């Protein structure tokens, strides 16, 4: 009997992706942000983080990001060593800077615009120095500690169920448009976004309006649902990708999962021009600058979760394949 098409690429499916250092750093950062989000929502639900003062929520995010940096460093280096990476110090440094550097660039622009307009929204120098101190003396050491523990104690074995061939299998190029990468990216972002669209409207109203969001229990359930739906849809699209003999699934699964973050940013344009009532350089800079940070965080979180679900799925189905 003829083998299913996805079984024919068993010798290529565990071929590690290009740019493994960047890939592992992105997965580690996504895991860190996932841990941060769950902890923040749980603490807000328990009443530990005050929801009545906006500054306390942002302060909680900064502190939790530093405390969860251990998770990012550990998971990034662990995956990097399983991919036979040797430059683990470079992986740690890239993971440390992957999210903070874009955030810093956006903050410099937004704060400069606020200072130019004489706005009270500009952060004072003391607050900026406090964040820098937290990053230098808490975030970076914990990231390095996590990476060192992963290097010394985590298993370096990837445990792939099939052997990888020396020569890569040719990937078919003539495929229908509805099975192509761009259409899959559209589906991967639209379906999970549609599951959180209603809740997203209330979150936007809380962030940029004059409302205080208090339904953190509902928000936690919505976030869990978003992670599950995104991961399941990514796995389904991954199966269709394997069925067309395309074994380059590593970055594809990450991008498919992260597309919901792109859809959130696209929705922010609709909300700004049709719902927010904001205008001008100052308000536009704050809105689109901080929404780009939020969207990037969702991209990294959901991409990391989708990849790890996909990895479990790939290992499971190929462990059942019997090949000579």
Secondary structure, 3 states (H helix, E strand, C coil): CCCCHHHHHCCCCCCCCCCHHHHHHHHHHHHHHHHHHHHHHHHHHHCCCCCCCHHHHHHHHHHHHHHCHHHHHHHHHHHHHHCCCCCHHHHHHHHHHHHHHHHHHHHHHHHHHHHHCCCCCCCCHHHHHHHHHHHHHHHHHHHHHHHHHHHHHCCCCCCCCCCCCCCCCCCCCCCCHHHCHHHHHHHHHHHHHHHHHHHHHHHHHHHHCCCCCCCHHHHHHHHHHHHHHHHHHHHHHHHHHHHCCCCCCHHHHHHHHHHHHHHHHHHHHHHHHHHHCCCHHHHHHHHHHHHHHHHHHHHHHHHHHHHHHHHHHHHHHHHCCCCC
